[in-house]
């Protein structure tokens, strides 16, 4: 996780369905003349949103709930060593 800290021992009722990197994300500066490394959930949320957009472009008749279910079902469980 990035700017938000998640500890399953402190909050076992919470569960992260999909996560994305939130640190050292190479992004284009708003003026467009250079790149920099950004950190935080503001950088990880667009990655997960893009995942939904890609799914919707491939399956345009799916409802938002179906897109969410597909993302939750087909993402791979990965925990860093």
N, C-alpha and C positions, 0 to 999 in steps of 0.2 A: 504494500500500500504506500501511498505517497504522503501528502500532507495530513491525511486522516489516519490515525493509528488504530489498528484493530487487534484486540487481544482476545482470542476465543476462550481463554480461561476466565477472564473478567466478564465477558458478555457471551455466554454460550448460546443464548437465544438469537443472536445476530448471525447472519450468514451472508457472505459475499458470493453472489451468483457469477458475476463476471468482473474481472479486474483488468486493468491495463497499466503499463508502466507510467509512473508519474514523476520520475526524476531523470535528469539528463536527456530530455527530449529535444532533439534538434528542430528548431522552428525558425521561420523567416520573420525578421523584425517587421513590424507593421508598415514602415515606410518602404520596405522591400529592397533595401540596399545591402543588407547583411544578415547572417544567421547567428543564432546564439542558442545556448542550452537552457531550456526552461524547466522548472520544477513545480509540482503541485497538482492537485486534482483538476485544476483548470486545463491542464495539458492532457490528462488521462481521459476525461469525459468525452472529448471529441473522438478519441480512438474507438471507444465503445459505441458511440453514436454512429460512427461510420460503419461499424459492423452491422448495425440495424439497417442503415441505408442501403448497404450492399445486398443484404438479404431481401429487402423490399424491392430493389431493382430487378432481382432475379425472379422473385415470386410476388408480383404486384397484386395478386388477389388475396394474399394472406392478410388477416386482421392484425392489428398491433399485438394482441395477445398471442397469436400464432407465431409472430416474429420473435417475441420474447421467449416463448416456449422453445422454439428452435435454437435460439442462441444459448439458452440455459442447458438444453439437452446435448448439443453438439460441441460445446466448448470443452477443451481438455483440462482435466484437473492437473495442476502443476504446482508444486511447492518447491521453492529454491532450496538447495542443499545447505 
